[in-house]
Amino acid sequence: MARRRPQTWAAAVLAAVLVVVVVTTAAAAVGKRLLVDMTLVPDAASTGAGKSSSPLILSSSLAGPHCPAQLLCLSLTCVRNGAPQFAVCLDGSPPAYHLHRGSGAGAHGWLLQFEGGGWCNSARSCAERAGTRRGSTSLMNKLEVFSGVLSNDSAMNPDFYNWNRVKLRYCDGGSFAGDSEFTNGSSVIHMRGQRIWDAIITDLCQKGLDKAKKGAEKNLNKDCLNSTLDPYQCYFPQYTLPNIKTPYFILNSAYDVYQVHTCYNQGH
């Protein structure tokens, strides 16, 4: 039976890049730090929540304080075309990401880091979130420290230091998924995570993501590759685990850091 290729951005990107890293830890300043400005996708924006003004266009004047001499900083870049309509944060502001370009042997490698931050699960909680940095790029820090797996230090990050490294900012409240909105009178809350994903990937493809040459297929489980319709499926445990011959025991904590801090440490 001929293999069929799912026609989704997620599948295309997973087949093109070596590693997509999903982490939620805050970057710690260790040694020489790389500070990267925010890239905004203003053409994706609709009007803000409860407003009838023109689409929000953010400029480099929002970049914040000057970068200290010991840090490597990149200037703000605004993307003014090509983004899908209504790809907006909860409050209607445009989606954003940070990018540091790869070089040398890593010029065609891409690593995407998805910022975490929990979910909103009701109209009220999403409306409240829209007024915070978790729901609006206009309220986020405009400079971001790149360290750890995003570092450009070969000693700290030997695998990916010279790759194109991207941090996608999280502002939709639903983990880059969903495509709906909630209207209450003149107020609008946008749940457009899927469109945010499409807008950012579209923009990154124009910057070289579509020409990524460092593929992950060679590192995937060979038995899984032979038993699935598409290599991208072998990123997921339901396809990979049946092909692991070494005995394994999966342990998952009942509580994560967010739950411990938010639910069980209130008032302390």
C-alpha positions in Angstrom: 0.0 0.0 0.0 1.4 3.4 -1.0 2.2 5.7 1.9 0.1 8.8 2.2 1.3 12.1 3.6 -1.0 14.0 6.0 -1.5 17.5 4.7 -0.9 19.4 7.9 1.6 22.0 8.9 2.5 19.9 12.0 3.3 16.9 9.9 5.4 18.9 7.4 7.4 20.6 10.1 8.0 17.4 12.1 9.3 15.7 9.0 11.6 18.7 8.2 13.2 19.5 11.5 15.4 17.3 13.7 14.1 18.3 17.1 11.0 20.2 18.3 11.5 20.9 21.9 8.5 21.5 24.1 9.7 22.9 27.4 8.2 25.1 30.0 11.1 25.9 32.2 12.3 29.5 32.7 15.7 30.2 31.2 18.4 30.8 33.8 21.2 33.2 33.2 24.3 31.0 33.1 27.7 32.2 31.9 27.5 34.3 28.7 23.9 34.9 27.9 22.2 35.5 24.6 19.3 38.0 24.7 17.0 37.9 21.7 14.3 40.5 20.8 10.7 39.6 20.0 9.5 39.1 16.4 5.8 40.1 16.0 3.4 38.9 13.3 1.2 42.0 13.1 -0.7 41.2 9.9 -2.2 38.2 11.7 -3.9 40.5 14.2 -7.6 41.4 14.4 -8.9 44.1 16.6 -8.3 43.8 20.3 -10.7 42.4 22.8 -13.7 44.7 23.1 -12.2 47.3 20.8 -13.0 48.5 17.3 -9.6 50.0 16.5 -7.3 49.0 13.6 -5.1 45.9 13.8 -2.3 46.3 16.4 1.1 47.0 15.0 3.9 46.9 17.5 7.2 48.7 16.8 10.7 48.5 18.1 10.0 51.2 20.6 8.5 48.5 22.7 11.8 46.6 22.8 12.5 47.7 26.4 15.8 48.8 27.9 19.1 48.8 26.1 20.9 45.5 26.1 23.8 45.4 28.5 27.2 45.2 26.9 27.9 41.6 28.1 24.8 40.2 26.4 24.2 39.5 22.7 21.0 41.1 21.5 19.0 41.1 18.3 16.7 43.9 17.2 13.0 43.6 16.8 11.6 42.3 13.5 8.0 42.8 12.4 6.5 40.5 9.8 4.1 42.5 7.7 2.6 40.0 5.2 1.8 36.4 4.7 0.2 35.6 8.1 -3.3 34.0 8.2 -6.2 36.3 9.2 -7.3 36.3 12.8 -4.2 34.6 14.1 -4.2 36.5 17.4 -3.7 36.2 21.1 -6.6 36.1 23.6 -6.7 39.9 23.6 -6.4 40.3 19.8 -2.7 41.3 19.8 -0.5 39.6 17.2 1.4 36.4 17.8 5.2 36.5 18.4 8.4 34.5 18.7 12.1 35.0 19.2 14.6 33.8 16.6 18.4 33.4 16.6 19.8 32.5 13.2 21.9 29.4 12.7 25.4 29.4 11.2 28.0 27.1 9.7 27.1 23.4 9.8 23.9 24.3 11.7 22.6 26.8 9.2 19.9 24.4 8.0 19.0 23.0 11.3 15.9 24.3 13.2 14.9 23.9 16.8 11.5 25.2 18.0 10.7 25.8 21.7 7.1 26.2 22.7 6.6 28.4 25.7 4.4 26.9 28.4 2.1 28.5 30.9 -1.0 26.3 31.6 -4.5 26.8 30.1 -7.6 28.9 30.7 -10.7 26.8 30.8 -13.7 29.2 30.9 -14.7 32.5 29.4 -14.0 34.2 32.7 -10.5 32.7 33.1 -9.6 33.4 29.5 -10.8 37.0 29.9 -8.6 37.4 32.9 -5.7 35.8 31.2 -6.1 38.2 28.2 -5.1 41.0 30.5 -1.7 39.3 31.4 1.5 38.4 29.6 0.0 34.9 29.1 -2.7 36.3 26.8 -1.2 39.3 25.2 2.1 40.0 23.4 1.7 43.7 24.3 2.2 42.8 27.9 5.1 40.4 27.5 8.8 41.1 28.0 10.1 42.1 24.6 13.6 40.6 25.2 14.2 37.0 26.0 17.3 35.3 27.4 18.4 32.3 25.3 20.2 29.7 27.4 20.2 26.0 27.9 19.0 24.3 24.7 18.6 27.7 23.1 22.1 28.9 24.0 24.7 29.8 21.3 27.5 28.5 23.6 28.9 25.3 22.2 30.1 24.2 25.7 26.6 24.6 27.1 24.6 23.5 24.1 26.9 21.4 21.9 24.1 19.8 19.8 22.2 22.9 18.8 24.3 26.0 19.5 24.7 26.9 15.8 21.2 25.9 14.7 18.3 28.3 14.0 16.6 28.4 17.4 13.1 29.7 17.9 11.0 30.4 21.0 7.3 30.6 20.2 5.6 32.9 22.7 2.4 31.5 24.3 -0.7 33.7 24.4 -3.7 31.7 23.3 -4.5 29.8 26.5 -4.9 26.5 24.8 -1.4 25.2 23.9 -1.4 26.5 20.3 -4.7 24.7 19.5 -8.2 25.7 19.0 -9.9 28.1 16.5 -12.9 30.0 18.1 -13.9 33.1 19.9 -16.2 34.2 22.7 -18.2 37.4 22.4 -19.9 39.1 25.3 -21.3 42.4 24.3 -18.5 44.5 22.9 -15.8 42.2 24.4 -14.2 39.5 22.3 -11.9 36.8 23.6 -9.9 35.0 20.8 -9.0 31.3 21.1 -6.9 31.1 18.0 -4.0 28.9 18.9 -4.1 26.8 15.7 -4.0 30.0 13.6 -1.1 31.3 15.7 0.8 28.1 14.9 0.0 28.4 11.2 1.0 32.1 11.2 4.4 31.6 12.9 5.2 28.5 10.8 4.3 30.3 7.6 6.6 33.2 8.6 9.5 30.8 9.6 9.1 29.0 6.3 9.8 32.3 4.5 13.0 32.5 6.6 14.2 29.0 5.7 12.3 26.5 7.8 10.9 25.0 4.6 14.5 24.3 3.5 15.6 22.5 6.6 18.0 19.7 5.8 18.7 18.2 9.1 16.0 15.6 9.3 15.0 13.5 12.3 14.1 10.3 10.4 17.5 8.8 10.8 17.2 9.0 14.6 13.7 7.5 14.9 13.0 3.8 15.8 13.5 1.8 12.6 10.8 -0.8 13.5 8.4 2.1 14.0 9.3 3.6 10.7 8.6 0.3 9.0 5.2 -0.1 10.7 3.7 3.4 10.2 2.3 5.3 7.3 4.4 8.4 7.9 7.7 9.0 9.8 6.2 11.8 11.9 4.0 9.3 13.7 7.1 7.9 15.4 7.5 11.0 17.4 4.5 9.9 19.4 4.5 7.2 22.1 1.5 5.2 20.9 3.5 4.3 17.8 7.0 4.1 19.3 6.5 2.1 22.5 5.3 -1.1 20.9 8.6 -1.2 19.0 10.9 -0.8 22.0 12.3 -4.2 22.9 14.1 -3.1 26.1 11.9 -3.5 29.2 10.7 -0.1 30.4 8.6 1.3 33.3 7.0 4.6 32.8 6.6 6.8 35.9 4.8 10.2 35.8 4.4 12.5 38.8 0.8 13.1 39.9 1.6 16.8 40.3 3.7 19.2 38.3 5.5 22.3 39.4 2.5 24.5 38.5 0.0 22.5 40.5 2.2 22.3 43.6 2.8 26.0 43.5 -0.7 27.2 42.6 -3.0 24.6 44.2 -1.1 23.4 47.2 1.0 26.3 48.2 -1.5 29.1 48.4 -0.8 31.6 51.2 2.8 30.4 51.7 
